[in-house]
Amino acid sequence: MGQFAPCRMRLKQVDNPWLSRLMLAYNQKDHPIHSMYEYNPFDENDYKNRLKYLEEREDLARREELTRILRSYHTPELLHPAVESNLERLRKPGTLVVIGGQQAGLMTGPLYTIMKAVALIHLARKEEKRLGRPVVPVFWIAGEDHDLDEVDHIWVQDAQAHPIRHRLPYDQKGKYPISSLKITPQQLHGWLDELSLILPDSEFKEEWLSQCKQLISEPVSWSRYFARLMHFLFGKWGLLLIDASYPDLRQFEKPFFQQLIKKSREVNQKVMAASSALEQMGYDTSVEMHEQKMNLFVQIDGERHLLYRNDDHCFTKDGFHRFTLEELLNQLEKHPEIFSNNVVTRPLMQEFLFPTLLFVGGPGEVAYWGLLKEAFRELGLKMPIVYPRPSFLIVDRRVQKRMHQFALTCSDLLTDLERKKQEWLEEQTSWTLSSLFEEMKHRVSELYQSLSQVLDEEIGMDLPVMVEKNKQKVWEQIDFLNHYAERQLALKYETELRRWDELIQSILPRKRPQERVYNILSVWNQHGIEWLDQLMEDAPAYRRNELQLIIM
């Protein structure tokens, strides 16, 4: 991402070529896959049905307590006036929620975390205007997750546009919730200083470096730092945050955890049946199934253990800890903070807590939510409307410069750029190396075939076999010369090919969409952060199967 002064960004919509089969199906209004979900996000009547359901479920006391917990979580440093306003609005009956979430990635993790927050705010704003009632955005921080390897690093582009992985060393073994891990100012400041040496010099480097350091002046949990950075970026737009591991929230969730424990077998059976149905339709949700899963975790000596259940006992996966159902419920009563959800029960808990109009999820989330319709019903709930998260791609001026240099369109960016690069290289000569050497091999074959016939007729014995072996050796030499010529051609156009690689690493780093790899600091360093405010002020049209290009 090139180094340029801030400019007015603009949006352009193009077809998204990176959608999975399931997402392509889900984005069709009348596709049979919608039978796996409670509501269709593209059917106006289902919005009315959802509103009616939420009105029937209205519980003023629960809403009041939820708002108190959220306010407590935001206090003291996450209370921008816009957040205060949305907390007050959420307290009032009839206010709806647009919700989505993510793990507490270092510096917010990949760009899709940022784009998910953008979508939550935009969609809340859009639905409030359309429905004529308050709608607030909520970002759920999965602080109970224990996969430190997934969140302890970021990817950025260095001065040569290479993807660089920068990890924060953290000496922690075991499956401990991210929210229980502390980061010290010394740790993070040192890591940020190292990052500043990786990123190219720019007029914005001191800005992001100073701001990220200001957010930590005392040891703070991994997930709290994530919340502080998200609040810095989106607090002014009223984005509410909640860490799933927040102790007050756990206490509030206790009655629902009781249901999840008691009905764990029924819930799991519903999920497994849905998984089979989706598989028969030809889709994979990538959720590991097991007939004894309770889809809940319990912490023992601080570490998370997935719970299983047979006819007599509940037990941890390693088999070292066993409980009766009654013992597990007693533990919940005394220590609700040691229980947490997995990928199956987290959506159910969110529905218990929030008056959710829309859940905004990425492709993987939309896929596994397709397992949960009957699980919601088993617990007396209804799955909210599942809205696909819009995808974004940043096209900065360095990318635009390369597009102009190589005569590429925006649509070309989304094709096989490696193939485009090879085609461009071949166009630099009046012939192609591959065809030239294939023709040479063809002529050699013809000569050897004639020679083989003559020798076989005149002498016989094993000469045709020897001719074939000799031909193969000549072919090997031709291939060697071909590869050598290709290397020399690449050297001749080394500068241009390096620019092709810069382009490719900007669009598809590590052969993955940009938003799934690079971190916001890579963009902030090159373009500042004003573009994000511009993006928040605009109202992009989220259309099915489209990719939002952020051109700046």
WOTA-V32278 format. One line per field, one symbol per residue. ss: DSSP state (a for helix, b for strand, c for the rest). phi: phi as a letter, one per 30 degrees, with the letter a starting at -180 (. if undefined). burial: b if it has 9 or more other C-alpha atoms within 8 Angstrom, else e. A space follows every 50 residues. Layout:
ss->???
phi->???
burial->???
This chain:
ss->cccccccccbbbbbbcccccaaaaaacccccaaaaacccccccaaaaaaa aaaaaaaccaaaaaaaaaaaaaaaccccccaaaaaaaaaaaccccbbbbb bbcccaaacbaaaaaaaaaaaaaaaaaaaaacccbbbbbbbccccccaaa acbbbbbcccccbbbbbccccccccbcaaacbbcaaaaaaaaaaaaaacc ccccaaaaaaaaaacccccbbaaaaaaaaaaaaaaaaccbbbbcccaaaa aaaaaaaaaaaacaaaaaaaaaaaaaaaaaccccccccccccbbbbbbbb ccbbbbbbbccccbbbcccccbbcaaaaaaaaaacaaabbbcccaaaaaa aaaccbbbbbbcaaaaaaacccaaaaaaccccccbbbbccbbbbbcaaaa aaaaaccccccaaaccaaaaaaaaaaacccccaaaaaaaaaaaaaaaaaa aaaaaaaaccccaaaaaaaaaaaaaaaaaaaaaaaaaaaaaacaaaaaaa aaaaaaacaaaccaaacbbaaaaaaaaccaaaaaaaaccccccccbbbbb bc
phi->.dcbddbddbcbcbdcdcddeddddddcecdeddddbdbcdccedddddd eddddddebddddddddddddddddcccceeddedddddddddjdcbcba aadddehiideddddddededdddddddddcibdbcdbcccddddcdddd bcabcbcddciddbccccdbdbcjcceedcccccededdddddddddddd dadcdddddddddddbbbebdedddedddddedbedciddbacecdedde dddedddeddddcedddddddddddddddddjbccicdcadcdcibcbcb hicdbdcbbcdcbcadedidbbbdddddddddddbdddcaccdddeddde dddcdddbccbdeddedddddceddedecibbeddccdddcbbdccdddd ddeddchccddddccddddeddddddddbdbceddddddddddedddddd ddddddddbihcdeddddddddddeedddeddddddddddddcedddddd deddddcbdhibeedcbdcedddedcbibdedddddddbdddceiccddc ca
burial->bebeeeeebebeebebeebeeebbbbeebeeeebebbbbbbebeebbeeb beebeeebeeeebbebbebbbeebeeebbbebbbbbbbbbbeeebbbbbb bbbbbbbbbbbbbbbbbbbbbbbbbebbeeeebbbbbbbbbbbbbbeeee bbbbbbbbeebbbeebeeeeeeeebbbbbebbbbbeebbebbbebbeebb eeebbeebbeebbebbeebbbbbbbbbbbbbeebbbebbbbbbbbbeebb bebbebbbbbbebbbbbbbbbbebbeebbeeebebeeeeeebbbbbbbbe eebbbbbbbeeebbbbbeeeebbbbeebbebbeeebbbbbbbebbbbbbe beeebbbbbbbbbeebbbbbbbbbbbbbeebbbbbbbbbbbbbbbbbbbb ebbeeeebeebebbeebeeebeebbbbeeeebbeebbeebbeebbeebee bbbebbeeebeebbeebbeebeeebeebbeebeebbeeebeebeeebebb ebbbbbbbbeeebbbbbbbbbbbbbbbbeebeebbbeeeeeeeebbbbbb bb
